């Protein structure tokens, strides 16, 4: 099963038939014009599909009185889109399709001026989890065998990933840290390219997202050894979690929403309510289930707390790979 294609937006004229919002004058007339939904990736990528799905759910179920205008602003590993959002300080008519991985990485880069205070968190919808996936006829029948081989012969097991600083590389780092294994990695243009390399046996394993490797699994060309999840995925009941195997690792791309910094709290409340209702919709539940998401909702305050908790771990990883200046 492949990721849904970008969803066609439905036009929606202004209407009074929308979700109840705070009764302050600011909230009553918000949004007063279409909201620009900014996406840091190209059309068709996971963050793009998520953003378009939220926009469609919002308009179809009349969660807001104005439509969304979707604008893709790729570039700089999320820098272009995040810098644009930061520049719109105080304006609630802009929304970012947020990736927790991108936000945390940018906040730790020495060449970046984008901290966590560059955004107003709105909500997290869930985690697009990573995987440990091998060719279906791989000699590694389970995660333990893979790790043992990478311990006995360091750098002999090749991991195909989309980015040397991305979430799959972060998962490799966590596994190496806790097991003593040492993998070699090869970067590809995208997660789908890494999956194709695994299917073609050009790499031994890929640690890209479950949603990226699903089509290869369903075609019986790939096999998932484990997932870094809190609990087993309902649609993959036979695949163990790393926690079950004794390794406290949870890694995935958090998909969510953020507004520019300094927006009025009343307008944040309106968007947060819309996000919560969208998350409860049948359309979101169906999408999350089909794409093996860990369907975890965090509100604005909870998302802010989550990002702050993750900062030290991500900082350690970025320093390890040479993408962050050591702490003074």
N, C-alpha and C positions, 0 to 999 in steps of 0.2 A: 504494500500500500504506500503510495507516494503522498508527499505533502500536497495539500490542496493548492490549486493554482490561485494567483491573486484574484480576489473576489471583486466583481464589478460593483461599483458603488451605486446606491440607489438615490436618486434625487429626492429631496424632501423640502418642501416649502415651510416657512415659519408657521408654527401652529401653537395654540395654547394647550393642546392635548399632550402634555409631557409630564415627566416625573415631578412630584412635589419637591420644592426646594425651599431653603430658608427664606423668610419673608422680608429680609432687608431689601432696600431699593436696589442695591448692587446685584444681589442674587436674582431678583425678580426679572431683570432684563438681561440676564446673562445666559448664554452668549447672545450678543446683539448682532453678530455677523458670523459668517462661516468660520469655523476653527481650522487653522492649518495644522494638519497632522504630519509631522516631520519624521522621516525614516532614514536611518543612517546607512542603509544598504540598498542595493539595486533591487528592482522589481523581481519577485519570485523567491528571494531569500527568506529564511525563516522569520526574521524580524519584520519584513515587509508583509508577509502573509498574515502574521499576527495583527499588525496595525490595521490592515484592510478589513480583517474579520471584525475587529472591534468597531470600526467605523460603520460597517454594514449592520451589525447587531444594533448599534445605537440608533441608526436612522430607521431601520425596519420596525423597532419596538418603540420608537418615539421617545427615547430617553433624554433627548435634548431638542430644543426648538430650532436649531440651525444644523445644516449639514457640515461634513468635514471636507476639506480640500486636501488631498494627499499629495505631498511633495517629497520625492526621494532626493536626499542630499548625501550621497556616498562620498567617501574620501577620508584619508588619514586615520583609518581604523576607528571611525566614529567621531573624529575631531571636528569635521566640517559641520555635521548636524548638531553636535553638542555646543559648539561655539556659537552657532546661530541661535539656539535656544537661550543660551546665556545672554546674548545680546538683546533679547526681548524682555529683559527684566521688568517685572510688574505687569506684563500684558498677558491676560489669561486666554487670549484667542490664539494661542499656540500650544501645541501638545507634542511631546516626543514619544515615539514608540521605543521604549527603553529596554536595553539589554543590560542586566546587572553586570555581566562580564565586561562589557565595553566601558561602562561607567566606572567600575572599580579599577580597571587597567589605566584609564586616562587619569584618574585621581592619583595614581602612583608613578606616572611617567615624569622624569625630571624636566622634559622639554614641554610639559603641558601646564596650562594655567587653569585647567578644568578640575576643580575639586568637587566634593559632594555638595558644596554650597552653590554650585552652578545650576542646580535643579531644585524643583519642588516635587518630591515624590507624590504620586497619586495612588497607585495600587500596583501590586504584583499579581498576575493571574496564575502563574505556575512555572515549573521548571522543565525545559526541554533537556532532558537528561543525557549525559554522555553514556558511552557503552565501551565494553571491551569485546571487540568483534574480530573473528578470524575467518578465513576461507572454510567452507563447509567440510572439506576433507583435510583440514589442518591436522598435523600430528599432535597439536595441543588439544586435549579433550576437555580440559577444565582450566580455571584460572591458576590454580596451584602449579600445574605443569608449565604454563607460560612463564610464570614468575621464576620458577626454579631454573629454567633454561636461561633467562636473562640474568640470573645471579651467577650461574656457572660459567657463562660465556658473555661477559659484558659487551654491549654494543653489537651483538650478533643478531638480535631480534629487532626487526625494523618496524616502526610504528608510522603509519601514514596519517598525516594530520593536515588541516587546512591552514594553520598559521603557527609560526614558531612562538608566538606570544598569546595564543588563544586558549580556549577552554580545554581542548583536547591535550594540549601541551601541559596545561595546569594539572590535568588528571594524571598524566605520565609522571610529573614531578611528585605528586602526592603518593602515588604507588611506589616510586623509587625510594622516597623518604621513609616509608613505613615497612618496606620489604627488603631493602638492600639490593634490589634488582637494578640493572642499568640497561635501558633501551636506547637504540639509535632511532632518530626520527627523520622523516623526509616530509617536506612541506609541499602541498598542492594548492591549486588556485581556489578550491572550494571543498567542502565536506563531501559533496557528491563525487568529486574527482578522487578523493581519498578512498571512498567506498569502492569506486571502480577499480582502483589499484589493488585493493584487497581481493575483490572478486577475480581479478586477473592474476593473482598470486605474485604481484610485483612487490608487495609488502607482506609481512607476516601477520600484522594486526593493524586495526584502526581503532582509535579511541574517540571517534567523532560521535555526534548525537545519535540517539536511538532513532529519531525521526529520519535521519539521513540514511541509515543502513537498512531500514525496514524493507525497502523494495528488494534489496539483495537477499535478505532473510526469507522473504516470501517466495522469491525465485529459487530458493534452496541452493544458493551459491555462497551464503554467509551464515555464520552461526555465532550467536551472542553468548559469551562465556559468563559475563556478570554485568551488573549495572550498579553505579554508585548512587543508589537511591535509599530513601528512608525505609521503604518496604517493597516487597515484590510487586511488579506491575501486573494489574489484573489480566491484561492481554498477553503477558509473558510469564505465566505461572511457574514454569519450569526453570526460569533463569534466576539464579541466586543474586542477592545483593552483596556488595563488598562487606557491609556490616555483618551479614550472616557469616561471612568467611573470616571474620576477625579483624577487619580493617575499617576503622571509623572514617570513611570517606564519603562525602556527599558533594557531587559536582554536576552542574548543569547550567545552561543559560537561562537565567530568570527573565521571563517575558513580562513586561509591564508598561506603565505609562508615567510620564513626568511632565510637569509644566515648568515655565521659566521661573527663576528665583524671584521672590518678593511679590508673588501674586496675592490679591486680597483673599483672606481666609474664607470669605463667603463664596467666592467663585471656586476655590479649591473644594469646598464642601459639595458644590453642585457636581463637579466633575467626578469626585470620589463616589458620590451616590450613583451616578451613571455607570461608573466602572463596576461597582458592586452588583448592580442589577444585570449588567452585561455578563458578568462572571456566573451568575445564577441561571442564565438563559440556557435553553435546550441546545441552541446552536453552539455555544461555547463548550458545553459538556460533551457534545458529540465530537467536536474537533479535538478536544483534549484527549478523549478516549482513543480515537482512531490514530492519533499521532503519538500515543504513549507518553503524554505529559504527566508529570507529578502535579496533580491539580491542587495547588496550595494557594489560597488567597491571603494576601497581606494588604491591610489598608495603608493609608498614608504614613501614619506614625510607625506602624510595624515595619513598613518597607524602609523607612529611614533608619530604624534601629538595626535591621538586618544588614544594610549596607555598611553601617558603622562597625558592626561586629566583624564583618568580613575583611575590613581594611588591613589589619595586621598580617593576616594569612596571605593576602594578595601582595602586600608589600614585600614579604619574605620571598615569595615566588619571583616577583619582578627583579628583586636584587639578585637572586640566584642566577637568573638568565641574563643578567647584565643590562636590564632595561630600566633600572632604578638606581639612583645614587645611594650608596650606603648611608645609614643614619649617622649623624655626627655625634 
